[in-house]
Amino acid sequence: MIYACHLNDLPQGESLRVMAYVPIALFNADGEVYAVDDTCTHQNASLSEGWLEGCHVECPLHEAAFDLRTGQPSCLPAKHPVRTYEVTVAEDGGVYVHAAAAEPAAAPAAERVVEGAA
């Protein structure tokens, strides 16, 4: 679980990008906070830069839309869902996403050192 922001920093109808193991888009839609993978499954675009309408976000690149509650695409051109994450809003207003924190990328296979290899 990672700290994303304070609820006051995410007004209703707004979004922000959270750097976790993968980028996550956080949305305040009608007073509920939702988290999904920030990358559209149709093409490489940031959903946190998209347009929020109710519980749906529209990708800024080709207008694919996703339901924030389920991650399912609600129109073409997207055919695959985005991953959703559980969100907890603490009593003090802290917003936490149930996802792994950012980790450094592993070295490419050719650069990895294997003990005992000749």
Secondary structure, 3 states (H helix, E strand, C coil): CEEEEEHHHCCCCCEEEEEECCEEEEEEECCEEEEEECECCCCCCEHHHCEEECCEEECCCCCCEEECCCCCEEECCCCCCCCEECEEECCCCEEEECCCECCCCCCCHHHCCCCCCC
